[in-house]
Amino acid sequence: MYRSQRPIEIGKQSAEVAYKILNGEEYEAEIKIPSFAVTPENIDQYNKADWQ
């Protein structure tokens, strides 16, 4: 089993925080982005674009 992390979502969240920092706005110091389990039983539900 693998835990999937979504790099595109991580990048989006990082960019949003960076803009807030640059604009002197308040931001969350810790942002949790959910991951999900990829197993042989559910691998067909996901395509390569889901992990990009």
ZABANU-952014 format. One record per residue: y, x, z of N, C-alpha, C, CB in turn. Coordinates in nm, 4 decimals. Glycine has a CB too. Layout:
! ZABANU-952014
<pt n_y="Y" n_x="X" n_z="Z" ca_y="Y" ca_x="X" ca_z="Z" c_y="Y" c_x="X" c_z="Z" cb_y="Y" cb_x="X" cb_z="Z"/>
...
***
This chain:
! ZABANU-952014
<pt n_y="-0.1172" n_x="0.0848" n_z="0.0000" ca_y="0.0000" ca_x="0.0000" ca_z="0.0000" c_y="0.1237" c_x="0.0896" c_z="0.0000" cb_y="-0.0003" cb_x="-0.0966" cb_z="0.1223"/>
<pt n_y="0.2230" n_x="0.0486" n_z="-0.0724" ca_y="0.3501" ca_x="0.1203" ca_z="-0.0788" c_y="0.4617" c_x="0.0268" c_z="-0.0345" cb_y="0.3769" cb_x="0.1746" cb_z="-0.2223"/>
<pt n_y="0.5648" n_x="0.0831" n_z="0.0249" ca_y="0.6850" ca_x="0.0073" ca_z="0.0560" c_y="0.7829" c_x="0.0318" c_z="-0.0565" cb_y="0.7456" cb_x="0.0476" cb_z="0.1950"/>
<pt n_y="0.8320" n_x="-0.0744" n_z="-0.1141" ca_y="0.9262" ca_x="-0.0605" ca_z="-0.2244" c_y="1.0687" c_x="-0.0552" c_z="-0.1724" cb_y="0.9103" cb_x="-0.1756" cb_z="-0.3239"/>
<pt n_y="1.1417" n_x="0.0427" n_z="-0.2161" ca_y="1.2844" ca_x="0.0505" ca_z="-0.1901" c_y="1.3532" c_x="0.0351" c_z="-0.3240" cb_y="1.3245" cb_x="0.1848" cb_z="-0.1189"/>
<pt n_y="1.4626" n_x="-0.0387" n_z="-0.3247" ca_y="1.5289" ca_x="-0.0697" ca_z="-0.4511" c_y="1.6534" c_x="0.0175" c_z="-0.4670" cb_y="1.5664" cb_x="-0.2201" cb_z="-0.4581"/>
<pt n_y="1.6422" n_x="0.1263" n_z="-0.5427" ca_y="1.7542" ca_x="0.2190" ca_z="-0.5577" c_y="1.8816" c_x="0.1542" c_z="-0.6106" cb_y="1.7146" cb_x="0.3301" cb_z="-0.6490"/>
<pt n_y="1.8705" n_x="0.0576" n_z="-0.7010" ca_y="1.9916" ca_x="-0.0069" ca_z="-0.7539" c_y="2.0647" c_x="-0.0804" c_z="-0.6426" cb_y="1.9564" cb_x="-0.1050" cb_z="-0.8685"/>
<pt n_y="1.9926" n_x="-0.1522" n_z="-0.5585" ca_y="2.0562" ca_x="-0.2243" ca_z="-0.4472" c_y="2.1168" c_x="-0.1264" c_z="-0.3474" cb_y="1.9541" cb_x="-0.3161" cb_z="-0.3763"/>
<pt n_y="2.0467" n_x="-0.0185" n_z="-0.3202" ca_y="2.0996" ca_x="0.0834" ca_z="-0.2286" c_y="2.2300" c_x="0.1406" c_z="-0.2868" cb_y="1.9942" cb_x="0.1979" cb_z="-0.2049"/>
<pt n_y="2.2323" n_x="0.1659" n_z="-0.4158" ca_y="2.3528" ca_x="0.2167" ca_z="-0.4812" c_y="2.4680" c_x="0.1184" c_z="-0.4751" cb_y="2.3232" cb_x="0.2505" cb_z="-0.6248"/>
<pt n_y="2.4395" n_x="-0.0101" n_z="-0.4975" ca_y="2.5438" ca_x="-0.1128" ca_z="-0.4912" c_y="2.6057" c_x="-0.1186" c_z="-0.3525" cb_y="2.4867" cb_x="-0.2501" cb_z="-0.5291"/>
<pt n_y="2.5206" n_x="-0.1219" n_z="-0.2516" ca_y="2.5699" ca_x="-0.1286" ca_z="-0.1143" c_y="2.6504" c_x="-0.0040" c_z="-0.0801" cb_y="2.4533" cb_x="-0.1452" cb_z="-0.0158"/>
<pt n_y="2.6042" n_x="0.1116" n_z="-0.1247" ca_y="2.6753" ca_x="0.2366" ca_z="-0.0978" c_y="2.8130" c_x="0.2367" c_z="-0.1628" cb_y="2.5938" cb_x="0.3562" cb_z="-0.1476"/>
<pt n_y="2.8210" n_x="0.1883" n_z="-0.2867" ca_y="2.9494" ca_x="0.1833" ca_z="-0.3572" c_y="3.0457" c_x="0.0883" c_z="-0.2870" cb_y="2.9292" cb_x="0.1397" cb_z="-0.5033"/>
<pt n_y="2.9957" n_x="-0.0261" n_z="-0.2414" ca_y="3.0816" ca_x="-0.1214" ca_z="-0.1708" c_y="3.1406" c_x="-0.0585" c_z="-0.0447" cb_y="3.0026" cb_x="-0.2484" cb_z="-0.1348"/>
<pt n_y="3.0587" n_x="0.0126" n_z="0.0299" ca_y="3.1074" ca_x="0.0780" ca_z="0.1516" c_y="3.2061" c_x="0.1889" c_z="0.1159" cb_y="2.9894" cb_x="0.1353" cb_z="0.2338"/>
<pt n_y="3.1784" n_x="0.2639" n_z="0.0116" ca_y="3.2687" ca_x="0.3717" ca_z="-0.0296" c_y="3.4069" c_x="0.3164" c_z="-0.0642" cb_y="3.2102" cb_x="0.4477" cb_z="-0.1502"/>
<pt n_y="3.4116" n_x="0.2043" n_z="-0.1378" ca_y="3.5406" ca_x="0.1432" ca_z="-0.1713" c_y="3.6141" c_x="0.0971" c_z="-0.0465" cb_y="3.5208" cb_x="0.0254" cb_z="-0.2663"/>
<pt n_y="3.5405" n_x="0.0415" n_z="0.0493" ca_y="3.6038" ca_x="-0.0012" ca_z="0.1740" c_y="3.6632" c_x="0.1188" c_z="0.2484" cb_y="3.5019" cb_x="-0.0746" cb_z="0.2636"/>
<pt n_y="3.5887" n_x="0.2270" n_z="0.2526" ca_y="3.6380" ca_x="0.3480" ca_z="0.3195" c_y="3.7646" c_x="0.3981" c_z="0.2500" cb_y="3.5290" cb_x="0.4589" cb_z="0.3203"/>
<pt n_y="3.7614" n_x="0.4052" n_z="0.1185" ca_y="3.8762" ca_x="0.4534" ca_z="0.0429" c_y="3.9992" c_x="0.3643" c_z="0.0595" cb_y="3.8404" cb_x="0.4637" cb_z="-0.1033"/>
<pt n_y="3.9764" n_x="0.2344" n_z="0.0792" ca_y="4.0862" ca_x="0.1398" ca_z="0.0955" c_y="4.1264" c_x="0.1206" c_z="0.2408" cb_y="4.0486" cb_x="0.0072" cb_z="0.0360"/>
<pt n_y="4.0649" n_x="0.1962" n_z="0.3314" ca_y="4.0990" ca_x="0.1863" ca_z="0.4727" c_y="4.0527" c_x="0.0567" c_z="0.5377" cb_y="4.2462" cb_x="0.1997" cb_z="0.4894"/>
<pt n_y="3.9563" n_x="-0.0082" n_z="0.4789" ca_y="3.9038" ca_x="-0.1343" ca_z="0.5317" c_y="3.7910" c_x="-0.1083" c_z="0.6313" cb_y="3.8537" cb_x="-0.2242" cb_z="0.4169"/>
<pt n_y="3.7634" n_x="-0.2077" n_z="0.7139" ca_y="3.6507" ca_x="-0.1975" ca_z="0.8058" c_y="3.5206" c_x="-0.2133" c_z="0.7274" cb_y="3.6608" cb_x="-0.3044" cb_z="0.9184"/>
<pt n_y="3.4150" n_x="-0.1491" n_z="0.7782" ca_y="3.2850" ca_x="-0.1569" ca_z="0.7122" c_y="3.1761" c_x="-0.1443" c_z="0.8176" cb_y="3.2701" cb_x="-0.0466" cb_z="0.6033"/>
<pt n_y="3.0589" n_x="-0.1891" n_z="0.7812" ca_y="2.9431" ca_x="-0.1781" ca_z="0.8692" c_y="2.8939" c_x="-0.0335" c_z="0.8667" cb_y="2.8297" cb_x="-0.2769" cb_z="0.8261"/>
<pt n_y="2.8717" n_x="0.0235" n_z="0.9828" ca_y="2.8236" ca_x="0.1617" ca_z="0.9904" c_y="2.6765" c_x="0.1722" c_z="0.9513" cb_y="2.8439" cb_x="0.2171" cb_z="1.1314"/>
<pt n_y="2.6039" n_x="0.0632" n_z="0.9680" ca_y="2.4608" ca_x="0.0635" ca_z="0.9332" c_y="2.4299" c_x="-0.0635" c_z="0.8569" cb_y="2.3703" cb_x="0.0750" cb_z="1.0608"/>
<pt n_y="2.3740" n_x="-0.0479" n_z="0.7393" ca_y="2.3361" ca_x="-0.1616" ca_z="0.6567" c_y="2.1869" c_x="-0.1505" c_z="0.6300" cb_y="2.4183" cb_x="-0.1663" cb_z="0.5230"/>
<pt n_y="2.1145" n_x="-0.2549" n_z="0.6628" ca_y="1.9701" ca_x="-0.2555" ca_z="0.6402" c_y="1.9410" c_x="-0.3331" c_z="0.5127" cb_y="1.8940" cb_x="-0.3174" cb_z="0.7614"/>
<pt n_y="1.8740" n_x="-0.2676" n_z="0.4218" ca_y="1.8339" ca_x="-0.3297" ca_z="0.2965" c_y="1.6838" c_x="-0.3524" c_z="0.3044" cb_y="1.8728" cb_x="-0.2412" cb_z="0.1719"/>
<pt n_y="1.6410" n_x="-0.4779" n_z="0.2971" ca_y="1.4987" ca_x="-0.5058" ca_z="0.3126" c_y="1.4139" c_x="-0.4378" c_z="0.2054" cb_y="1.4751" cb_x="-0.6549" cb_z="0.3091"/>
<pt n_y="1.2972" n_x="-0.3974" n_z="0.2459" ca_y="1.1982" ca_x="-0.3476" ca_z="0.1516" c_y="1.0799" c_x="-0.4427" c_z="0.1572" cb_y="1.1553" cb_x="-0.1996" cb_z="0.1842"/>
<pt n_y="0.9874" n_x="-0.4247" n_z="0.0680" ca_y="0.8715" ca_x="-0.5144" ca_z="0.0666" c_y="0.7467" c_x="-0.4344" c_z="0.0337" cb_y="0.8910" cb_x="-0.6298" cb_z="-0.0356"/>
<pt n_y="0.6357" n_x="-0.4861" n_z="0.0788" ca_y="0.5081" ca_x="-0.4194" ca_z="0.0563" c_y="0.4581" c_x="-0.4494" c_z="-0.0847" cb_y="0.4039" cb_x="-0.4635" cb_z="0.1614"/>
<pt n_y="0.4144" n_x="-0.3457" n_z="-0.1532" ca_y="0.3514" ca_x="-0.3610" ca_z="-0.2839" c_y="0.2050" c_x="-0.3243" c_z="-0.2651" cb_y="0.4211" cb_x="-0.2712" cb_z="-0.3948"/>
<pt n_y="0.1200" n_x="-0.4193" n_z="-0.2925" ca_y="-0.0238" ca_x="-0.4017" ca_z="-0.2730" c_y="-0.0974" c_x="-0.4306" c_z="-0.4046" cb_y="-0.0759" cb_x="-0.4946" cb_z="-0.1591"/>
<pt n_y="-0.2224" n_x="-0.3954" n_z="-0.4115" ca_y="-0.2992" ca_x="-0.4302" ca_z="-0.5318" c_y="-0.3006" c_x="-0.5811" c_z="-0.5575" cb_y="-0.4426" cb_x="-0.3790" cb_z="-0.5189"/>
<pt n_y="-0.2895" n_x="-0.6587" n_z="-0.4501" ca_y="-0.2938" ca_x="-0.8044" ca_z="-0.4651" c_y="-0.1639" c_x="-0.8621" c_z="-0.5230" cb_y="-0.3224" cb_x="-0.8689" cb_z="-0.3305"/>
<pt n_y="-0.0502" n_x="-0.7968" n_z="-0.5020" ca_y="0.0744" ca_x="-0.8552" ca_z="-0.5500" c_y="0.1461" c_x="-0.7696" c_z="-0.6548" cb_y="0.1661" cb_x="-0.8788" cb_z="-0.4340"/>
<pt n_y="0.0861" n_x="-0.6619" n_z="-0.6982" ca_y="0.1524" ca_x="-0.5708" ca_z="-0.7920" c_y="0.1940" c_x="-0.6416" c_z="-0.9205" cb_y="0.0607" cb_x="-0.4539" cb_z="-0.8252"/>
<pt n_y="0.1185" n_x="-0.7415" n_z="-0.9637" ca_y="0.1507" ca_x="-0.8123" ca_z="-1.0879" c_y="0.2776" c_x="-0.8976" c_z="-1.0758" cb_y="0.0337" cb_x="-0.9004" cb_z="-1.1287"/>
<pt n_y="0.3249" n_x="-0.9224" n_z="-0.9554" ca_y="0.4471" ca_x="-1.0002" ca_z="-0.9342" c_y="0.5726" c_x="-0.9195" c_z="-0.9640" cb_y="0.4522" cb_x="-1.0513" cb_z="-0.7916"/>
<pt n_y="0.5585" n_x="-0.7897" n_z="-0.9717" ca_y="0.6736" ca_x="-0.7018" ca_z="-0.9873" c_y="0.6638" c_x="-0.6250" c_z="-1.1164" cb_y="0.6850" cb_x="-0.6059" cb_z="-0.8699"/>
<pt n_y="0.7765" n_x="-0.6056" n_z="-1.1782" ca_y="0.7769" ca_x="-0.5184" ca_z="-1.2951" c_y="0.8636" c_x="-0.3979" c_z="-1.2654" cb_y="0.8274" cb_x="-0.5933" cb_z="-1.4214"/>
<pt n_y="0.8615" n_x="-0.3047" n_z="-1.3528" ca_y="0.9326" ca_x="-0.1799" ca_z="-1.3311" c_y="1.0819" c_x="-0.2034" c_z="-1.3019" cb_y="0.9164" cb_x="-0.0895" cb_z="-1.4529"/>
<pt n_y="1.1428" n_x="-0.3025" n_z="-1.3623" ca_y="1.2863" ca_x="-0.3308" ca_z="-1.3422" c_y="1.3151" c_x="-0.3717" c_z="-1.1989" cb_y="1.3334" cb_x="-0.4411" cb_z="-1.4378"/>
<pt n_y="1.2179" n_x="-0.4307" n_z="-1.1276" ca_y="1.2388" ca_x="-0.4710" ca_z="-0.9888" c_y="1.2579" c_x="-0.3515" c_z="-0.8982" cb_y="1.1225" cb_x="-0.5541" cb_z="-0.9399"/>
<pt n_y="1.2131" n_x="-0.2358" n_z="-0.9366" ca_y="1.2189" ca_x="-0.1174" ca_z="-0.8519" c_y="1.3288" c_x="-0.0226" c_z="-0.8950" cb_y="1.0862" cb_x="-0.0457" cb_z="-0.8532"/>
<pt n_y="1.4026" n_x="-0.0587" n_z="-0.9938" ca_y="1.5077" ca_x="0.0286" ca_z="-1.0465" c_y="1.6355" c_x="0.0067" c_z="-0.9706" cb_y="1.5302" cb_x="0.0042" cb_z="-1.1960"/>
***
